[in-house]
Amino acid sequence: MQEEDKNSDKKEVDVLYIEADEDHISLQNGKNAISKLVYVHEGYKNKVEDKENDKDARSRLKNVHYISGEFKELEEIWLKVADYVDKNYKLDKKIFIGGDGDPWIKEGLNWLPNSKFILDKYHLNDRIITATVHDQKYRSKLCVL
């Protein structure tokens, strides 16, 4: 019975999105570091759902949660992500992990059940351009807007 009570607080969504990237940052001591960023969200809000910000033309993420930092071990960030997802969502739905295809991002597939990797739009278009360099007539039909 106690286990059912824990699950009743968890959100049930059709699809959960996890997007990951990294950024090179300059530190005040003159050195550089790489910070990893993962954000979990439920998709995009449309203008009707986001009345308070309807003057802003940018898309807004639904219920976004950010996890970032310098992680010495790859497992640290995915453990944090998996813990957040487990505490907040029922895990019987689809989970899409998106990013540039770096191995550390694909590692998330080992931590989250029912997850699939998808290439982000920028890197997908980059690969389409590379693949169609000698036959560009197909490029406009394949590129993602």
Backbone as a chain_set.jsonl record, in Angstrom:
{"seq": "MQEEDKNSDKKEVDVLYIEADEDHISLQNGKNAISKLVYVHEGYKNKVEDKENDKDARSRLKNVHYISGEFKELEEIWLKVADYVDKNYKLDKKIFIGGDGDPWIKEGLNWLPNSKFILDKYHLNDRIITATVHDQKYRSKLCVL", "coords": {"N": [[0.826, -1.201, 0.0], [1.959, 1.225, 0.749], [3.805, 1.605, -1.305], [2.103, 2.107, -3.49], [1.101, 4.622, -2.746], [3.378, 6.204, -3.036], [3.713, 6.103, -5.827], [1.408, 7.409, -6.668], [1.887, 10.107, -6.513], [3.49, 10.615, -8.622], [3.979, 11.943, -11.9], [2.141, 11.248, -14.846], [2.947, 11.022, -18.076], [2.701, 11.123, -21.663], [5.027, 11.209, -23.218], [8.383, 11.727, -22.305], [10.98, 14.043, -22.367], [14.457, 14.243, -22.604], [17.154, 16.247, -22.809], [20.516, 16.783, -23.725], [23.717, 18.34, -23.407], [26.968, 19.873, -23.68], [29.171, 22.408, -22.444], [31.925, 24.503, -23.002], [33.65, 26.257, -20.639], [35.139, 29.282, -19.452], [37.235, 29.713, -16.737], [37.773, 31.772, -13.825], [40.395, 31.606, -13.033], [41.849, 31.415, -15.301], [41.893, 28.965, -16.507], [40.184, 26.336, -18.331], [37.028, 24.614, -18.356], [34.735, 21.86, -18.689], [31.34, 21.854, -18.723], [28.559, 19.898, -18.093], [25.208, 19.689, -19.252], [21.942, 18.785, -18.617], [18.567, 18.607, -19.412], [15.303, 17.982, -18.383], [12.102, 17.574, -19.664], [8.598, 18.05, -20.555], [7.884, 18.491, -23.161], [6.847, 21.097, -25.452], [5.256, 24.192, -24.663], [2.291, 25.575, -26.01], [0.988, 28.663, -27.406], [-1.57, 29.093, -26.286], [-1.483, 27.651, -23.915], [0.446, 29.078, -22.577], [-0.244, 31.712, -21.563], [0.671, 33.832, -19.933], [3.105, 34.578, -20.98], [2.638, 35.348, -23.612], [3.459, 37.386, -25.318], [6.011, 36.922, -25.983], [7.804, 35.412, -28.513], [9.278, 33.1, -28.44], [9.602, 29.543, -27.962], [8.442, 27.707, -25.135], [9.414, 25.44, -22.61], [7.659, 22.694, -21.172], [7.309, 22.188, -17.754], [10.146, 22.098, -17.063], [13.266, 20.82, -15.904], [16.487, 21.387, -14.771], [19.755, 19.982, -14.807], [23.047, 20.35, -14.051], [26.639, 20.782, -14.283], [30.118, 20.237, -13.346], [31.168, 17.084, -13.719], [32.98, 14.495, -12.374], [32.858, 11.761, -12.782], [31.13, 9.911, -15.222], [28.838, 8.531, -14.498], [27.742, 10.014, -12.441], [26.169, 12.246, -13.326], [24.141, 10.968, -14.791], [23.027, 9.38, -12.843], [21.889, 11.319, -11.188], [19.979, 12.355, -12.999], [18.402, 10.057, -13.552], [17.46, 9.554, -10.976], [15.936, 11.884, -10.465], [13.956, 11.61, -12.494], [12.813, 9.141, -11.752], [11.711, 9.786, -9.238], [9.751, 11.611, -9.942], [8.202, 10.86, -12.169], [6.114, 8.399, -13.756], [7.491, 5.533, -15.057], [6.689, 4.089, -17.322], [6.334, 4.985, -19.856], [7.322, 6.472, -23.054], [10.642, 7.639, -23.34], [12.605, 10.087, -24.632], [15.916, 10.679, -25.402], [17.823, 13.299, -26.257], [20.414, 14.781, -28.25], [23.784, 15.557, -29.328], [24.882, 13.145, -30.032], [27.125, 12.313, -28.729], [29.084, 9.954, -26.875], [28.749, 10.119, -24.024], [26.223, 11.154, -23.755], [24.585, 9.246, -24.96], [24.931, 7.297, -23.081], [22.926, 7.633, -21.256], [20.857, 5.993, -22.076], [21.329, 3.593, -20.852], [20.555, 4.071, -18.291], [17.925, 4.811, -18.098], [14.776, 3.393, -18.358], [12.882, 2.274, -21.215], [13.896, 4.174, -22.967], [14.932, 6.057, -25.833], [17.367, 7.113, -28.187], [17.632, 10.252, -29.812], [18.801, 12.293, -32.41], [19.74, 15.698, -32.125], [18.217, 18.605, -33.739], [20.071, 20.358, -35.003], [22.441, 18.783, -35.37], [21.372, 16.658, -36.782], [20.556, 17.904, -39.192], [23.11, 18.72, -40.027], [24.301, 16.252, -40.575], [22.651, 15.403, -42.649], [23.252, 17.309, -44.611], [25.931, 16.662, -45.066], [25.595, 14.057, -46.059], [24.255, 14.53, -48.426], [25.882, 15.998, -50.058], [26.843, 15.56, -52.653], [24.554, 15.232, -54.087], [22.383, 17.325, -54.051], [19.673, 17.749, -54.519], [17.924, 16.314, -52.921], [18.178, 17.348, -50.416], [16.529, 19.487, -49.351], [14.157, 18.175, -48.887], [14.763, 16.489, -46.847], [15.901, 17.906, -44.69], [15.42, 19.222, -41.403], [13.223, 21.615, -40.146]], "CA": [[0.0, 0.0, 0.0], [2.831, 2.381, 0.803], [4.374, 1.761, -2.643], [1.076, 2.749, -4.32], [1.04, 6.03, -2.375], [4.528, 6.863, -3.654], [3.456, 6.2, -7.263], [0.291, 8.301, -6.962], [2.417, 11.461, -6.631], [4.282, 10.718, -9.84], [3.258, 12.385, -13.089], [2.025, 10.314, -15.954], [2.992, 11.752, -19.345], [2.853, 10.224, -22.81], [6.428, 11.226, -23.628], [9.271, 12.56, -21.507], [12.143, 14.427, -23.164], [15.684, 14.56, -21.883], [18.11, 16.778, -23.768], [21.821, 16.91, -23.086], [24.785, 19.01, -24.145], [28.042, 20.336, -22.819], [29.683, 23.716, -22.811], [33.272, 24.823, -22.537], [33.555, 27.517, -19.899], [36.393, 29.863, -18.984], [37.227, 29.945, -15.3], [38.45, 33.005, -13.434], [41.828, 31.355, -12.865], [42.45, 31.314, -16.627], [41.749, 27.61, -17.039], [38.891, 26.001, -18.937], [36.351, 23.417, -17.843], [33.578, 21.436, -19.475], [30.156, 21.674, -17.889], [27.503, 19.129, -18.754], [23.862, 20.182, -18.982], [20.837, 17.897, -18.993], [17.28, 19.127, -18.972], [14.181, 17.058, -18.506], [10.869, 18.347, -19.863], [7.428, 17.329, -21.074], [7.572, 19.015, -24.483], [6.741, 22.544, -25.577], [3.962, 24.841, -24.436], [1.858, 26.415, -27.116], [0.591, 30.006, -26.964], [-2.774, 29.019, -25.457], [-1.071, 27.164, -22.606], [1.418, 29.984, -21.978], [-0.848, 33.041, -21.69], [1.427, 34.869, -19.228], [4.252, 34.984, -21.796], [2.219, 35.278, -25.014], [4.111, 38.412, -26.124], [7.31, 36.384, -26.341], [7.619, 34.465, -29.612], [10.058, 31.88, -28.237], [8.921, 28.387, -27.383], [8.707, 27.45, -23.72], [9.348, 24.034, -22.255], [6.722, 22.339, -20.097], [7.859, 21.578, -16.544], [11.561, 21.81, -17.293], [14.146, 20.667, -14.741], [17.866, 21.405, -15.243], [20.82, 19.376, -14.013], [24.288, 20.711, -14.72], [27.827, 20.898, -13.461], [31.309, 19.487, -13.711], [31.057, 15.764, -13.112], [34.222, 13.735, -12.552], [32.481, 10.452, -13.306], [29.965, 9.956, -16.101], [27.682, 7.985, -13.796], [27.18, 10.998, -11.511], [25.097, 13.048, -13.919], [23.002, 10.119, -15.154], [22.398, 8.964, -11.594], [21.03, 12.445, -10.799], [18.854, 12.415, -13.939], [17.547, 8.89, -13.308], [16.826, 9.755, -9.67], [14.885, 12.893, -10.643], [12.88, 11.029, -13.303], [12.162, 8.108, -10.95], [10.935, 10.414, -8.169], [8.707, 12.508, -10.435], [7.429, 10.352, -13.302], [5.907, 6.968, -13.95], [8.468, 5.199, -16.088], [6.195, 3.124, -18.297], [6.103, 5.7, -21.119], [8.507, 6.72, -23.87], [11.591, 8.665, -22.953], [13.532, 10.406, -25.71], [17.136, 11.357, -24.991], [18.3, 14.008, -27.435], [21.688, 15.468, -28.159], [24.649, 15.526, -30.507], [25.337, 11.788, -30.284], [28.33, 12.026, -27.962], [28.874, 8.747, -26.053], [28.266, 10.379, -22.661], [24.774, 11.385, -23.846], [23.972, 7.938, -25.234], [25.016, 6.528, -21.835], [21.626, 7.762, -20.594], [20.017, 4.854, -22.463], [21.573, 2.528, -19.872], [20.056, 4.494, -16.986], [16.491, 5.119, -18.143], [14.015, 2.377, -19.094], [12.036, 2.724, -22.329], [14.457, 5.369, -23.597], [15.458, 5.984, -27.2], [18.183, 8.274, -28.517], [17.326, 11.003, -31.032], [19.782, 13.318, -32.718], [19.119, 17.022, -32.112], [17.97, 19.148, -35.076], [21.29, 20.913, -35.596], [23.335, 17.716, -35.79], [20.67, 15.899, -37.811], [20.707, 18.662, -40.441], [24.516, 18.659, -40.397], [24.55, 14.942, -41.196], [21.925, 15.387, -43.928], [24.052, 18.112, -45.544], [27.096, 15.847, -45.401], [25.168, 12.908, -46.868], [23.713, 14.957, -49.726], [26.806, 16.97, -50.659], [26.978, 15.302, -54.091], [23.225, 15.147, -54.703], [21.681, 18.277, -53.205], [18.238, 17.866, -54.815], [17.155, 15.677, -51.849], [18.455, 18.008, -49.142], [15.391, 20.267, -48.812], [13.114, 17.246, -48.45], [15.217, 15.765, -45.669], [16.293, 18.784, -43.58], [14.427, 19.529, -40.391], [13.146, 23.064, -39.969]], "C": [[0.86, 1.251, 0.0], [3.465, 2.655, -0.569], [3.377, 2.433, -3.583], [0.981, 4.226, -4.019], [2.193, 6.804, -2.991], [4.279, 7.083, -5.136], [2.346, 7.182, -7.593], [0.745, 9.756, -7.097], [3.192, 11.672, -7.927], [3.408, 11.116, -11.025], [3.227, 11.281, -14.131], [1.936, 11.137, -17.236], [3.16, 10.751, -20.474], [4.314, 10.086, -23.226], [7.196, 12.144, -22.689], [10.523, 12.807, -22.352], [13.306, 14.758, -22.245], [16.689, 15.012, -22.936], [19.41, 17.065, -23.05], [22.819, 17.58, -24.017], [25.887, 19.359, -23.162], [28.547, 21.668, -23.332], [31.071, 23.889, -22.226], [33.195, 26.189, -21.872], [34.944, 27.969, -19.456], [36.259, 30.166, -17.5], [38.018, 31.214, -14.976], [39.959, 32.82, -13.251], [42.55, 31.176, -14.2], [42.353, 29.94, -17.253], [40.365, 27.439, -17.656], [38.33, 24.746, -18.288], [35.203, 23.079, -18.788], [32.438, 21.171, -18.504], [29.109, 20.917, -18.695], [26.152, 19.685, -18.316], [22.865, 19.16, -19.488], [19.565, 18.572, -18.531], [16.175, 18.17, -19.356], [12.935, 17.905, -18.674], [9.788, 17.483, -20.506], [7.015, 17.808, -22.46], [7.485, 20.53, -24.439], [5.332, 23.031, -25.289], [3.572, 25.571, -25.714], [1.345, 27.735, -26.553], [-0.637, 29.981, -26.058], [-2.411, 28.594, -24.045], [-0.21, 28.178, -21.852], [0.948, 31.436, -22.08], [-0.016, 34.136, -21.044], [2.615, 35.381, -20.044], [3.901, 35.074, -23.273], [2.808, 36.372, -25.896], [5.464, 37.932, -26.629], [7.124, 35.282, -27.388], [8.385, 33.154, -29.414], [9.207, 30.762, -27.647], [9.336, 28.24, -25.924], [8.557, 25.953, -23.46], [8.363, 23.831, -21.124], [7.484, 21.666, -18.966], [9.316, 21.156, -16.697], [12.329, 21.756, -15.966], [15.572, 20.529, -15.268], [18.799, 20.716, -14.247], [22.115, 19.703, -14.742], [25.439, 20.745, -13.738], [28.999, 20.162, -14.066], [31.222, 18.148, -12.988], [32.323, 14.971, -13.416], [33.943, 12.374, -13.172], [31.186, 10.575, -14.1], [28.697, 9.494, -15.379], [26.986, 9.027, -12.921], [26.008, 11.757, -12.117], [23.895, 12.174, -14.251], [22.305, 9.551, -13.931], [21.461, 10.061, -11.1], [19.79, 12.528, -11.689], [17.879, 11.271, -13.659], [16.808, 9.022, -11.983], [15.686, 10.767, -9.774], [13.686, 12.313, -11.401], [12.108, 10.006, -12.485], [11.272, 8.708, -9.857], [9.717, 11.182, -8.68], [7.804, 11.954, -11.526], [7.242, 8.851, -13.227], [6.73, 6.582, -15.17], [7.993, 4.188, -17.118], [5.922, 3.755, -19.658], [7.412, 5.874, -21.87], [9.348, 7.837, -23.277], [12.538, 8.863, -24.128], [14.712, 11.173, -25.129], [17.731, 11.984, -26.244], [19.621, 14.696, -27.194], [22.484, 15.288, -29.427], [25.215, 14.14, -30.82], [26.616, 11.414, -29.561], [28.074, 10.804, -27.06], [28.35, 9.015, -24.643], [26.758, 10.613, -22.656], [24.055, 10.053, -24.074], [24.028, 7.014, -24.012], [23.693, 6.569, -21.076], [20.681, 6.617, -20.923], [20.161, 3.704, -21.468], [20.97, 2.835, -18.506], [18.546, 4.688, -16.944], [15.742, 4.075, -18.964], [13.158, 3.014, -20.184], [12.588, 3.95, -23.039], [15.022, 5.056, -24.975], [16.277, 7.242, -27.446], [17.675, 8.917, -29.799], [18.38, 12.1, -31.198], [19.095, 14.679, -32.711], [19.059, 17.6, -33.535], [19.239, 19.652, -35.755], [22.174, 19.802, -36.16], [22.684, 16.797, -36.829], [20.815, 16.599, -39.161], [22.147, 18.641, -40.938], [24.834, 17.337, -41.099], [23.823, 14.809, -42.535], [22.712, 16.151, -44.983], [25.276, 17.324, -45.997], [26.712, 14.7, -46.339], [24.71, 13.303, -48.264], [24.633, 15.929, -50.453], [26.945, 16.779, -52.174], [25.645, 15.197, -54.824], [22.262, 16.012, -53.894], [20.183, 18.375, -53.469], [17.373, 17.24, -53.715], [17.236, 16.429, -50.527], [17.237, 18.715, -48.559], [14.26, 19.359, -48.332], [13.474, 16.543, -47.15], [15.489, 16.664, -44.466], [15.108, 19.109, -42.688], [14.411, 21.034, -40.189], [13.487, 23.489, -38.573]], "O": [[0.535, 2.231, -0.67], [3.639, 3.813, -0.948], [3.78, 3.259, -4.402], [0.797, 5.024, -4.937], [2.012, 7.941, -3.425], [4.603, 8.15, -5.658], [2.333, 7.74, -8.69], [0.057, 10.557, -7.73], [3.511, 12.807, -8.28], [2.258, 10.69, -11.142], [4.164, 10.494, -14.268], [0.965, 11.862, -17.451], [3.697, 9.661, -20.273], [4.78, 8.992, -23.545], [6.711, 13.215, -22.322], [11.055, 11.887, -22.972], [13.154, 15.458, -21.244], [17.033, 14.255, -23.844], [19.415, 17.532, -21.911], [22.776, 17.413, -25.236], [25.746, 19.158, -21.956], [28.372, 22.01, -24.501], [31.349, 23.473, -21.101], [32.73, 27.158, -22.473], [35.806, 27.154, -19.131], [35.295, 30.795, -17.064], [38.836, 31.664, -15.777], [40.712, 33.792, -13.311], [43.73, 30.826, -14.226], [42.701, 29.769, -18.422], [39.495, 28.297, -17.513], [39.069, 23.925, -17.744], [34.764, 23.913, -19.581], [32.562, 20.364, -17.583], [28.818, 21.264, -19.84], [25.973, 20.096, -17.17], [22.929, 18.724, -20.637], [19.482, 19.053, -17.401], [16.116, 17.636, -20.463], [12.722, 18.852, -17.917], [10.031, 16.356, -20.936], [5.89, 17.547, -22.886], [7.984, 21.168, -23.512], [4.347, 22.373, -25.625], [4.425, 26.118, -26.412], [1.278, 27.9, -25.335], [-0.725, 30.793, -25.137], [-2.966, 29.117, -23.078], [-0.144, 28.141, -20.623], [1.657, 32.286, -22.619], [0.009, 35.261, -21.545], [3.08, 36.499, -19.821], [4.778, 34.895, -24.117], [2.674, 36.3, -27.117], [6.0, 38.476, -27.595], [6.373, 34.332, -27.168], [8.158, 32.195, -30.151], [8.233, 31.003, -26.934], [10.446, 28.608, -25.539], [7.683, 25.294, -24.022], [8.236, 24.67, -20.232], [8.213, 20.698, -19.185], [9.664, 19.995, -16.484], [12.076, 22.532, -15.044], [15.848, 19.671, -16.106], [18.656, 20.845, -13.031], [22.267, 19.372, -15.917], [25.243, 20.737, -12.523], [28.904, 19.554, -15.131], [31.204, 18.108, -11.757], [32.691, 14.798, -14.578], [34.718, 11.894, -14.0], [30.259, 11.269, -13.684], [27.61, 10.016, -15.63], [25.781, 8.938, -12.685], [24.964, 11.894, -11.48], [22.754, 12.579, -14.024], [21.108, 9.268, -13.98], [20.356, 9.769, -10.643], [18.682, 12.744, -11.198], [16.674, 11.491, -13.542], [15.643, 8.637, -11.886], [14.601, 10.542, -9.239], [12.539, 12.504, -10.997], [10.877, 9.996, -12.515], [10.192, 8.183, -9.585], [8.757, 11.383, -7.937], [6.742, 12.519, -11.787], [8.091, 8.126, -12.707], [6.661, 7.247, -16.204], [8.811, 3.498, -17.726], [5.331, 3.111, -20.525], [8.475, 5.478, -21.392], [8.832, 8.839, -22.782], [13.195, 7.92, -24.569], [14.536, 12.186, -24.452], [18.099, 11.279, -27.183], [19.917, 15.138, -26.084], [21.946, 14.917, -30.47], [25.96, 13.988, -31.788], [27.141, 10.317, -29.755], [26.969, 10.641, -26.542], [27.579, 8.213, -24.117], [26.086, 10.31, -21.67], [23.034, 9.777, -23.445], [23.259, 6.057, -23.922], [23.376, 5.64, -20.334], [19.794, 6.303, -20.13], [19.223, 2.933, -21.266], [20.885, 1.95, -17.655], [17.955, 4.725, -15.865], [16.04, 3.889, -20.144], [12.761, 4.173, -20.069], [11.826, 4.697, -23.654], [15.513, 3.96, -25.243], [15.921, 8.319, -26.967], [17.331, 8.225, -30.757], [18.784, 12.744, -30.23], [17.988, 14.812, -33.232], [19.768, 17.134, -34.426], [19.456, 19.402, -36.94], [22.607, 19.88, -37.31], [23.38, 16.22, -37.665], [21.156, 15.963, -40.159], [22.383, 18.553, -42.143], [25.551, 17.315, -42.099], [24.332, 14.167, -43.454], [22.83, 15.698, -46.121], [25.615, 17.323, -47.181], [27.426, 14.412, -47.3], [24.771, 12.491, -49.188], [24.196, 16.615, -51.377], [27.146, 17.754, -52.898], [25.616, 15.086, -56.049], [21.431, 15.499, -53.146], [19.479, 19.032, -52.702], [16.202, 17.596, -53.586], [16.447, 16.174, -49.617], [16.946, 18.551, -47.374], [13.487, 19.747, -47.456], [12.597, 16.059, -46.435], [15.322, 16.226, -43.328], [13.972, 19.25, -43.139], [15.465, 21.659, -40.073], [13.467, 24.681, -38.268]]}, "num_chains": 1, "name": "protein.A"}
